[in-house]
Amino acid sequence: MTIDRFWETTPLGKMDRAQWEALCDGCGKCCVHKLEDEDSGELHATNIACRLLDRRMGQCSDYKHRHAYVAECVRLTPRLVRTLEWLPQTCAYRRLDEGKPLPDWHYLVSGDREAVHAAGESTRGWTISEDDAGDFEHHIVDREL
């Protein structure tokens, strides 16, 4: 059986919806709140996840209707990928836009949806829901996203 490695031959802007959606590795890092330093503009990661994030699976619990609950949730498009500084360094969309390959743990490469978690590249095990967080400033973490 031959695996269709569409991401190696199809530019982001030419992908169909199924291909585009398949790129998401389920890390959940884009759903982690970041705080911006007012003086420097630097972004700081927190351990606080969006209330809709299934923190075990690394996916939105209501992806189809997420904008009804989280108005600021970005509808990622090929054009937006290069403008969003907060996209994780490991993000498949970002990596492909930068001409980099998908990491070995990405499920499209490894064939294993759990590989992202086993590699420590997901939100599993270190995040809390924004509903339980309190003051966000107390949740800054020293973690590269």
C-alpha positions as CSV (number, residue, x, y, z in Angstrom):
1,M,0.0,0.0,0.0
2,T,1.4,3.4,-1.0
3,I,0.8,6.3,1.3
4,D,-0.2,9.6,-0.4
5,R,2.4,12.1,0.8
6,F,0.3,15.0,-0.5
7,W,2.0,17.5,1.8
8,E,5.3,17.0,-0.1
9,T,3.8,17.8,-3.5
10,T,0.8,20.1,-2.9
11,P,1.3,23.7,-1.8
12,L,-0.7,24.8,1.2
13,G,-2.9,27.1,-1.0
14,K,-3.7,24.2,-3.4
15,M,-4.8,21.7,-0.8
16,D,-8.4,20.6,-0.6
17,R,-10.2,20.8,2.8
18,A,-9.5,17.2,3.7
19,Q,-5.8,17.6,3.1
20,W,-5.7,20.9,4.9
21,E,-7.4,19.4,8.0
22,A,-5.2,16.3,7.9
23,L,-2.1,18.4,8.5
24,C,-3.1,19.2,12.1
25,D,-1.1,16.8,14.3
26,G,-3.3,17.2,17.4
27,C,-0.7,18.8,19.6
28,G,-3.1,21.5,20.9
29,K,-0.3,24.1,21.2
30,C,-2.1,26.6,19.1
31,C,-4.9,26.5,21.7
32,V,-2.6,27.4,24.6
33,H,-2.9,31.0,25.7
34,K,0.1,33.3,25.2
35,L,0.7,36.6,26.9
36,E,2.3,39.5,25.1
37,D,4.8,41.7,27.0
38,E,3.4,45.2,26.6
39,D,6.9,46.8,26.4
40,S,8.8,44.3,24.2
41,G,6.0,42.6,22.3
42,E,7.5,39.3,23.2
43,L,5.1,36.4,23.5
44,H,5.2,34.1,26.6
45,A,3.6,30.7,26.7
46,T,1.3,29.7,29.5
47,N,0.0,26.4,30.7
48,I,-3.5,27.6,30.1
49,A,-5.5,25.9,27.4
50,C,-8.7,27.1,25.7
51,R,-11.8,25.8,27.4
52,L,-12.7,23.9,24.3
53,L,-9.4,22.0,24.0
54,D,-9.6,18.3,24.8
55,R,-6.2,18.4,26.6
56,R,-5.8,14.6,26.4
57,M,-6.4,14.3,22.7
58,G,-5.0,17.7,21.7
59,Q,-8.0,18.6,19.6
60,C,-11.0,21.0,19.9
61,S,-14.0,19.4,21.6
62,D,-16.3,21.4,19.3
63,Y,-14.2,22.3,16.3
64,K,-17.2,22.9,14.0
65,H,-18.9,25.4,16.3
66,R,-15.8,26.8,18.0
67,H,-16.3,30.3,16.8
68,A,-19.7,30.5,18.5
69,Y,-18.0,29.9,21.8
70,V,-14.5,31.4,21.3
71,A,-14.8,34.4,19.0
72,E,-11.1,35.0,18.9
73,C,-10.3,31.5,17.6
74,V,-8.5,32.0,14.3
75,R,-9.8,30.3,11.2
76,L,-6.4,29.3,9.9
77,T,-5.8,29.8,6.1
78,P,-2.7,29.4,3.9
79,R,-2.4,33.2,3.8
80,L,-2.5,33.6,7.6
81,V,0.1,30.9,8.4
82,R,3.1,33.2,7.8
83,T,1.6,36.1,9.7
84,L,0.9,34.4,13.0
85,E,3.9,34.6,15.2
86,W,2.2,32.4,17.9
87,L,1.9,29.3,15.7
88,P,4.1,26.7,17.3
89,Q,7.5,26.0,15.7
90,T,6.4,22.4,15.3
91,C,3.1,23.3,13.5
92,A,2.8,21.4,10.2
93,Y,1.2,24.4,8.5
94,R,4.1,26.6,9.6
95,R,6.8,24.0,8.8
96,L,5.5,23.4,5.3
97,D,5.1,27.1,4.6
98,E,8.8,27.5,5.7
99,G,9.8,24.7,3.3
100,K,10.6,22.3,6.2
101,P,9.5,18.6,6.4
102,L,7.0,17.3,8.8
103,P,8.6,15.9,12.0
104,D,9.1,12.1,12.3
105,W,6.5,12.0,15.1
106,H,3.7,13.6,12.9
107,Y,1.1,11.0,12.4
108,L,1.1,11.4,8.6
109,V,4.8,10.3,8.7
110,S,4.7,7.9,11.6
111,G,1.2,6.5,11.1
112,D,0.6,6.8,14.9
113,R,-1.7,9.5,16.4
114,E,-0.1,8.9,19.8
115,A,3.4,9.7,18.5
116,V,2.9,13.5,19.1
117,H,2.2,12.8,22.7
118,A,5.0,10.3,23.1
119,A,7.4,12.8,21.7
120,G,6.3,15.4,24.3
121,E,5.1,17.7,21.6
122,S,1.5,18.1,22.8
123,T,-0.5,19.8,25.5
124,R,-1.1,16.4,27.2
125,G,0.0,16.4,30.9
126,W,1.0,20.0,31.4
127,T,-2.0,22.3,30.7
128,I,-5.1,23.4,32.6
129,S,-8.3,24.7,31.3
130,E,-8.8,28.5,31.3
131,D,-11.9,27.9,33.4
132,D,-9.7,26.8,36.3
133,A,-6.7,29.1,35.8
134,G,-7.4,32.3,37.6
135,D,-4.8,35.0,36.9
136,F,-3.1,34.1,33.6
137,E,0.1,36.0,34.6
138,H,0.7,33.3,37.3
139,H,0.8,30.6,34.6
140,I,3.7,31.6,32.4
141,V,5.9,28.6,31.6
142,D,9.4,28.3,30.2
143,R,8.4,26.2,27.3
144,E,8.9,26.8,23.6
145,L,5.8,26.3,21.6
